[in-house]
Amino acid sequence: MAPVSEQNIVIGDEIISVRSAMGLVKMIQKDAAEMAGVFHGMNRSAKFRANWPNESDFAATNWKSFVAAVRQVYSERLGNPKTPRDEAQKMYLALLLERAWSAGQLAMGMAPDMQLQLSPATQQFEGDRRENSKIAERFGDRPNLRAKLKAGAAKMGTLH
């Protein structure tokens, strides 16, 4: 059997290396993390800020909530004739790989990731001052254990 770096994957009538496929998957993750960073910078509650004071930590922990939005951005860019062909090809293959990965997980009996998806140009993404004050009234502005555990788990997942 050939080493992993020499194996190939057939996706969308193309043959690409495993290394290239992983790069495309990482491209989605990177773009989702960037969108998470934008979300972090929006109008968030004091409770949110207590739980997530650092944009990088938030993005590294919560990027999965922005994958659907990245899919939407890629789809829009694929429909734009001004998108450079090589960029369009990468986005197209990344979308195919992401869908194939999800289908493969389902076929193996793994539950799909049901993490809440957040999209730009929505009230949920932009934030709402009234909602933020309601959160402060109901829950205060102290960090909660769930966010600490989630952030800690994300950091443990990146240690090698």
N, C-alpha and C positions, 0 to 999 in steps of 0.2 A: 504494500500500500504506500502511496506517495505521501511525503510529508504534507502537513496542512497547507503550507505556503504554496505547494504545487498543485493542490486540488482546485477544481473549477466547479462553478455552479451555473446551471442553465436557468436564466430568468428573462422573461420577455423576449424570447428568441435570440438572446445574446448569451455568450459564454463569458463569465467573469471569474476572476480568482476569488478565493475565500477572503483574501486580504482586501480586495476591492469591495466585496460585499460588506465586510465589517466596517470599512470606511464609510459606506453609504448609510449603514445603520447608525454609526456614530454621528454622521451629518444630521440626521433627524434628531438625535439626542442633543446635540450642540444647539441646533436651532430652537428646540423646545426649551432648553435651559436659558437661552437668550430671551425668549418670550417670557419665561418665568421671572427673569430679572426686570423686564419692563413692567410686568404685573406688580412686582414688589415695590416699584417706584411710584405706583399710582396711589390714589386716596385710600389708604388702609387704616383700620381701627388701631387704637392704642393697644388693644389685646393682641392684634396681629403683630404689631411692632415689638411687643414684649416677647412674643414667641419667636419671631424671626427678625432680629435686629440687623442681621447681616444678609445682604442680597445674594452673595455667592453661596452661603449655606442654604438659603431658601431654594435657590435654583437647583443646586445639586440634589436636594432632597425631594423637590416637588416637580421636577421637569415632566414627569409622566402625565401630569394634569394638562399639559399643553400640546400633546402629540396630535390630537384632533385638529387643533388650530394650525399646527404646522402642515398637516395634510391639506387643509383648506388653502393655505398660502401657496403650497406647491401646486395644487390644482389650478389656482388662479394664474400663477406664473406660467404653467404649461399652456394655458389658453391664450396667453399673450404672445403675439407673433414677434414682439421685440425681445423676448427672452432668448439669450444666446443658446444655440443648439447644444453645446456641450453641457451647459448648466441644466437645460431641459432634460437631457438624457439622464443625468445624474439624479435629478428629482424623480423622474419617471421610474427608474430602476429602484430607487430608495422606497418609493411608494409600493412597488410590487413586492419587494423584499419584506417590508413591514407587514403587508397583508398576508404573505405566504407564511411568515413567522406566526402570526396570530392563528391562521388556519391550522398550521402544524401543531400548535399547542392544544387547540380544540380537539384535533384528531387523536392526540395522545391522552385525552381526558383531563387536561389541565383547565382549570377555571379561567375565564378571561379576566383581564385586569379591569375592574369596575371603578377605577379611580375617577372622581368627578373631573370632567373636562371643562376648561375655561377658555373662552374665546374673546379676542379683542373686539371692541365696539359693542360690548354688552355692559349692562349696569354692574353685573357681577365682576367683570374685569376692571372696569374703570373705578369702581368704589362709589360709595354714597355716604355723605356726611351724616344724614339722618340715621341710616342703618348703623353707622359707626357709633353714634351716640347711644343707640338702643343696645348695642353690644356692650358698651361700657357700663350702662345701667344694669343690665342683666348679669354680666359675667366679670365685670371689673377690668382691670388692665394688667393683671399679673399673668405671667406665663403659665401654661398648663402642662401636665405630665405627658399628654399625648404628643404634643409638638416636640418636647425634649426627647422622647423615646424614638420618634420618627427621625429626627435629626441625627441622633446617635446611631441608629440602624443604618442610615445612609452613609455615615462616615465609616462605619465598620465594613460596609460593602465595598468601599474604595481602597481599603488597606489590603496590601498583597504581601 
